[in-house]
Amino acid sequence: MIPTCLEDWLLHCERLHPKTIDMTLARAIELRDRLGLRFEAPVVIVAGTNGKGSTCAMLESIALQDGYRVGLYIKPHLVHFEERCRVGGAPVDAASLLPHFEAIEAARGDLALTYFEFTTLAIMLRLAAEPLDLVILEVGLGGRLDAVNIIDADCSIITSIDIDHIEYLGADREAIGREKAGIMRAGRPVVVSDPMPPASLGLRATEIGADLRQLGRDFTYGGDRLQWQWSGRSRRFSGMAYPALRGVNQLLNAAGVLAAFELLYQRLPISAQAVRVGLAMVELPGRFQVVPGQPALVLDVAHNPHAVAALAQNLDQMGFFPRTHAVFGAMADKDLAAIFKHMAPLVDHWHFCDLPIPRAASAADLAGQFENLRIAGQLKAVAAVELHQHKDPLSALAAAAAAADPTDRILVFGSFHTVGGVMQNGVPRLAAKAVATGAVPDAVKMPASRLMPG
């Protein structure tokens, strides 16, 4: 029976292949050719360990400001699958994806596609059906063998590279760089926005004759506390406000975006005004997203040591908070020890949570690993640190909100499933406890009473 709704199609995709990840392009290439999948508009493919989502969001925002019709494939989603496919700056309707899932099913024959291959092909078919001026495709894992790489990019961007997914990509930055470099194409430009890239990127570019544009050599940026500027080979932007996306690495991502637009200028000219407004208005939920309220709430999908180190630096720059309460859930294969070492000095209360996927570490496992590291003297944890365990992210956030004072800070970080889990009903808004007389009414002692969907 053919599925009739998106949820059933996604369940169908999960059952087709015995492995969640099966690194090859052969099946996706076969389906691409059977379906005649191609794009008329310029295509930008973005790979990297961290910063991919922010880079894609900035590309989209700037192009939209100049009136271009943009198609974006970005992942993973936080709450709804259709967040992965954006046209004209907004997620597509779930129903509009169904014919493209049907097309993949009809064309695949005996090919057992993975969930990622099937959904990637369906989304790319959906985008190819639109009259677009720019297509932006975010790589999921690596680059060389990622399903997105069946498309030849007109311009590639490789963001920061660090150690992650070592079982698939290699155990050091050079090996991982070689995998990311797989999105390069002979004679076509590739922008590298990592300020200290592994040598393997440059070697691969030279080997195939790609036009490498490197931060610090082919384009640069600088600034002061109020504004920043960017210079490339042929274009320059100055007097720009800082990007709306918060975080210490966002100028690196923005610099790479402007380098890509410089390279695409003949086909897709971008004005200085579009750059300024696009960067000022860009949005990307869950990337050091600070939600005003009492207590303050920070949402961040940092889930590897490199991203968590940047998160720790960003938290340090927020100012003083008496206590920080952290809601954390992550995959079991992450370098949890390194993550805890970065974050332990900043967190007073940990609220570990289960996640609804087999790969995830349980709340009990997370608490156990943290406690073992603390006992072994490997963590510089705050003196009165407390550990709690919860069945899901929303329960963990409710408990943290119930325990927090108005002047405290709550951090939700880790897996996309952790941040997405607290955003099921929209962005949470936290309401301060009534502490004027020292008494807290029973109504606000209840965890759920501290959470209001935004």
Secondary structure, DSSP 8 states (H G I E B T S, - for coil): ----SHHHHHHHHHHS-S-S----SHHHHHHHHHHT---SS-EEEEE-SBSHHHHHHHHHHHHHHTT--EEEE--S-SS-GGGGEEETTEE--HHHHHHHHHHHHHHHTT----HHHHHHHHHHHHHHTS--SEEEEE-SS-STTSGGGGS--SEEEE-B-----HHHH-SSHHHHHHHHGGG--TTSEEEE--SS--HHHHHHHHHHT-EEEEBTTTBEEEE-SS-EEEE-SS-EEEEE---SS-STTHHHHHHHHHHHHHHTTTTS---HHHHHHHHHH---TTSSEEE-SSSEEEEE---SHHHHHHHHHHHHTT---S-EEEEEE-BTTS-HHHHHHHHGGG-SEEEEE--SSTTB--HHHHHHHHHHHHHTT-----TT-EEEEESSHHHHHHHHHHH--TT-EEEEEESHHHHHHT-TTSSEEE-----TTS---HHHHSGGGGEEE-
